[in-house]
Amino acid sequence: MEKKHPALVVDNLRKRFGLEEVLKGLSLNANEGDVISMLGASGSGKSTFLRCINLLEIPDSGSVTVRGETIHMATDRAGNPAPADMQQVVRLRAQLGMVFQNFNLWSHMTVLDNVAEALIYVLKLPKIEAYERAQATLDKVGLSDRRDYYPAHISGGQQQRAAIARALAMEPAVMLFDE
């Protein structure tokens, strides 16, 4: 019987900006199906924690493991922590769906194109398959009728659902929501 790994393990994550330590040894263990909420005041490090999990922000120390695979870290020429293998980071990021606080939709692309983009360029799906999956995901979040709209022409709530659809379409192991 194959041992099932937790979907996400974060161990003793630390991050500082200058003299201010924002993450002070944060740890988390999330199994498949878990829903975990982090509460804290504005500026308390919630967004930084999520950004460190997928290495959009490089933690000073600690480890992140996705489905049993720990992200390998090294030290850059200046002595700062850095990913040892960017291909591993790209591969594991594809398993970490992220919905950003301000949604980060591409303004020059339609809602459908926003959802299909990563499927084509990250997962390397054929365009037809990517657009079929994107459309199916938009159906699930109730945005089929807005598929050909640009982000500026839909409401904030619809933009949020488009961002959620973009993340869900990747079929990630873990979903991270920043507010």
C-alpha positions, -999 to +999 in steps of 0.1 A: +000+000+000+014+034-011+019+059+017-002+091+011+017+123+017+000+155+031-009+179+003+012+206+019+037+207+047+053+240+058+080+237+084+095+265+105+091+292+078+109+324+085+109+357+066+122+391+074+122+424+056+152+444+068+151+443+106+114+432+109+108+395+111+073+389+097+072+351+097+086+337+129+089+299+125+054+293+110+045+256+104+015+240+087+004+205+078-026+203+053-040+170+041-061+165+010-095+181+016-085+203+046-097+238+047-074+261+068-080+298+075-054+322+087-066+353+105-046+383+114-044+421+113-034+439+082+003+437+078+007+406+100+023+384+073-007+364+059+001+374+022+038+370+028+032+335+041+012+325+010+038+341-013+066+321+005+047+289+000+049+292-038+083+310-037+070+343-051+087+355-020+119+337-009+117+326+028+149+331+048+147+296+062+123+267+067+109+243+042+079+238+019+068+203+008+041+197-018+027+161-020+059+147-004+084+167-025+104+193-006+114+224-025+152+224-027+169+256-015+205+268-020+224+300-014+230+326-041+263+344-047+253+371-022+246+344+005+209+348+003+185+318+001+174+309-034+157+280-051+182+253-061+162+241-090+138+265-108+124+237-129+112+220-097+098+254-085+078+257-118+066+221-116+055+225-079+039+259-085+016+242-110+003+222-080-003+253-059-033+273-072-031+309-061-059+335-061-044+369-054-059+397-033-063+419-064-070+389-087-041+396-112-061+390-143-044+401-176-063+432-187-056+426-225-071+391-225-107+379-223-119+359-192-116+327-213-081+335-224-071+343-188-082+309-177-067+290-207-033+308-206-015+287-179-031+255-192-013+261-225+020+276-213+025+258-179+007+225-183+015+224-221-020+213-230-030+215-267-050+247-272-083+229-280-080+209-247-070+240-228-100+260-240-124+231-234-111+228-198-112+266-194-148+267-206-158+238-183-143+256-153-160+289-162-193+269-163-186+257-128-181+292-114-211+306-133-191+328-157-199+312-191-218+343-202-187+365-195-161+344-213-156+369-240-154+400-218-123+417-207-116+420-169-124+458-169-159+451-182-170+427-155-177+433-118-152+428-090-171+396-079-169+383-114-132+391-116-127+371-084-146+341-099-125+344-130-093+343-109-107+313-090-115+295-123-080+302-135-065+285-105-091+256-104-085+248-141-049+239-133-063+211-110-038+219-082-031+198-052-035+229-030-055+261-034-042+293-017-065+323-014-052+357-004-083+373+011 
